[in-house]
Amino acid sequence: MRKGAKMESSRGTALVTGASSGIGRETAIKLSKEYFQVVAVARRSERLEELANRARNIIPRSVDLSDAPALENFCDEISGFPEPVSVLINSAGYSIRWAIEDVSLSAIRRLFEVNLFALIRLTQACLPGMRRLRRGTIVNLSSIVGKFPFPTSGVYSATKHAVEAVSDALRMEVRPFGIRVVTIRPSLIATEFNEVANRLTGDLLSRTDPDYRPVYQGYRAGMSKLFSDIAIPGPELIASIILEAVLSDSPKAAYAAGPFVKELLGARTQMDDDAFDLFMTEKTGLKGLKV
């Protein structure tokens, strides 16, 4: 915490991860405008300082969520806040796009550290204060792929499947204390997320076994067709839904928004496993592919 920073506000203290860009940043701004004192957490300190200079009631805190000791130190700091965190927005996360055979275990571990383990640890750190208050709201950012994967997104989807499971269990566990748990399932949103995923993934075709090249090529062609001529909303859409859930007296267990929520996520809820497998194989350009 910055020296001299105060934790006093009319609505309480909110902690937002992934606050340096995208959905996390917009959420931090919206919460600050609603008179929450916002602890904005991310790796990029310069982005956080810019955010704090722009919006009132924002305290920047640079933490690398993939660094276990740094995360643990920050969790110790949370326990010493003058005012307990009453709103936790677990927004931090990123993606890599590889076929399961191509992705390294070290890359998988880091992805789980940020997308799942840090979410759980921060939740554990904030819950004692929420229990003392007998109120609180925890918002966990999942994805529509938390309910189904795209090809090459199996590892990222696995982290979001896990977020869904943790959120569902936690919701029942903490409801007796007046604590609400909300899951948000964005689809494609115009943020840096896709750019970062592409950079971390790199040139797949130059590194993969030749057997997989037709798979990657077919998938890319299918996805280009699927995503052609669609309007991609900005992060304000999801940030507004998060704010609605935080301010609601009775938020829904889960919200979903963005392209393909009805077409793909809706199909997942209506079809059995075999039917949905065939449906997605066709949608993603891999139907009938033989190598």
Secondary structure, 3 states (H helix, E strand, C coil): CCCCCCCCCCCEEEEEECCCCHHHHHHHHHHHHCCEEEEEEECCHHHHHHHHHHCCCEEEEECCCCCHHHHHHHHHHHHCCCCCEEEEEECCCCCCCCCCCCCCHHHHHHHHHHHHHHHHHHHHHHHHHHHHHCCEEEEEECCHHHCCCCCCCHHHHHHHHHHHHHHHHHHHHHHHHCEEEEEEEECCCCCCHHHHHHHHHCCHHHHCCHHHHHHHHHHHHHHHHHCCCCCCCCCHHHHHHHHHHHHCCCCCCEEEECCCHHHHHHHHHHCCHHHHHHHHHHHCCCCCCCC
